[in-house]
Amino acid sequence: MGSIYRYLEFVKPYKWQIAGTVVIGILKFAIPLLIPLLIKYVVDDVIGNDDLTDPEKVNKLLGVMGVMIVVFVVVRPPVEYYRQYFAQWTASRILYDIRDRLFTHLQKLSFKYYSKTRAGEVISRVINDVEQTKAFVITGLMNLWLDAATIVIAVGIMFTMNIKLTIVSLVLFPFYAFSIRYFFGNLRRLTRTRSQALAEVQSYLHERVAGMPVIKSFAIEEEEQGRFAKHNSNFLRKALDHTSWNAKAFAVVNTITDIAPLIVIGYSAYEVIHGNLTIGTMVAFIAYIDKLYNPLRRMVNSSTTITQSIASMDRVFELMDEKYDIEDSPDAVELTSFKGNIAFRGVSFAYEEGGASVLENINLQVSRGETTAFVGMSGGGKSSLVSLIPRFYDVTDGSIELDGQDIRTLKIQSLRNKIGIVLQDNILFSESVKMNILLGKPDATDEEVIEAAKAANAHEFILSLPEGYETKVGERGVRLSGGQRQRIAIARVFLKNPPILILDEATSALDLESEHAIQESLETLARDRTTFIVAHRLSTITHADRIVLIEHGKIVEIGTHEELMAQSGSYYNLFQVQELGKE
C-alpha cells in the first residue's frame, strides 16, 4: 500500500478535478438506470393499463418517450464528453508531473548509477511503467467509484420495487468478493515479474539498435537473433503465467455473474405465476440485474488493471528511491569568487565501496592558468582522476581543493558551471548543430554561437552543411565525421567560456590530419585557463606546463617535457616508443 499512498501525493493537487469528474460520471451512469423504470412504466402503466383507451395509451407513450429522448439526446452527450475529457486531462497531468519529477531525479543520479544500469531499463520505467499507472487514476479513482455508485443506485431503486427479489439478486455477492480476494492476491507479483521481463527486452533492443553497425560488421545477425529470442521467450513465459492466472479469475467471476440473472429470472417468474409480481416489475428487475452485474464485471476488470498499475507504481518508486551518490551537503555554498588554484591532497578513489583502489594518495598542486597533462598506460587512473574535479565521483580518501576550499563544500552546479569538458567521444544530441553548441550557454545569441564556432574552426564546415547551423546531426552526431563532432564539442566549451578546462583524450580517436586541425583549437581554448589534459599521444602535450605520469593509480614522475626526457625514466621510454611507432 506504500506505493499507493506515495502516488496519491501526485494526485492531491487535482483532487477537485477528480471529484468533479466523479460527480459528472455518476450523472452519466445514472441516466441509463432510467431504462428499466421506463420498461416497467410502459409495460404496466401504458400497455397493461386496461383503464386507458388506445389513443390515451399512445399519448402517454409519446409523452414519456419525448422526455427520454431529451434526456438521452440533449443531456447525456455533453455529460459523456466532459466526463471523458476531464478524466483524461487529469490523468495526463498527473503522469506529466511524475515524469517531470523522474527526469529531475535522473539528472541528479551519479555516473555510478548509469554505469551499472541499462538505458532501456530506465526508459521502460519512465515511459511504460508511468503510463501503466494512468489506469489507477482513471479506473481506481474514478471509474471504480462510479461503478460502486451505479450499484448503490441500482440496488436502491430495486429495493423500492421489491425487497425480497432484491435480496435474491444480491445473494451471490459474497462469492464474488471471495473470488476477487483469492485470485487477485497473486496478480501484483505476476504483473511485476512480467513488467521486469518486458523492460529486459526493451533494454536489450535499445542496446542492439544502437550497436547495429557492430552486428552488421561482424555478420552476427543469426547469433543476435538467438540472444534476442531468449529475452523474448522469457517475457513470453512471464506474460503467459500472468495471462493464465488472469483467465482463471475471469472464468470464475464471470460464471458467478452469469448465474445471478438465472436465479432472478427463475424466482421472479415464479412470483409472477403466483400473482405476487407484475410482468413489468419482472422485466425491470431482469434489466436491473444487467445494470447491477455489468458494473461488477467492470470492477473485476478494474481489479486487474489496478493491480497492474500498482505493480508499475512499485517499479516507478523503486527508481525514484535510487540514492544520490553525489549531492550538495546541507551547508554547501555557491562558488562565487574564483582564482583557479586546484590542489589534490592525499586523494584516493575506488569505484565501489570496499573495492580495489583506482587512485592512491595523489598529491598535486596546480596554479591558475597552468596546463597539466596526465599520461601513462591505459587503466592507470588518468580519466578517473580528472572525473573527480567536477564531482562526477567523490574521492574515497583525501580531498580536492579549489582556492583552498574543499569542492565537496561547494554547490555542485556552481562548481560545474566553472568547468568545460571535451571528451574523446563527445555525445551530440539528434538536434541541430546550433542547439548542440548552445548546450554551452543556452541563452547565447546567434552571434555568440557563430563566434564560438569560428574559434573552434568549425564555422566553415557548418556552413557547408545542407541547412548550415540548423542541420540536424542525427543520434549521437552520426551524420558528422569524428573531427566535425569534436569541433562542435569544442565550440560549445568556447561558448561556455569556463575558467577550468578538462580535455580527456580529446583527439585520440581522430586521424592525424583532423588531430592537427583540432589541436590548434584546443590550444587556443586552453589559453589563460587552468587546464587538465589526459592524453595518449605524448606529442600533443609537450607544451604543457607540467606532465604527470600515472601508473597503477600513483604518480610516478612529474615535470616538464624537457625535465622528464632528461631523467630518461618511464616517460622517456614511453615517448621513445611512440616516436619509433611513428617512424
Summary of the structure (lengths in Angstrom):
residues: 583
radius of gyration: 35.7
end to end distance: 70.2
largest distance: 125.5
contacts: 1837
relative contact order: 0.08
helix: 67%
strand: 10%
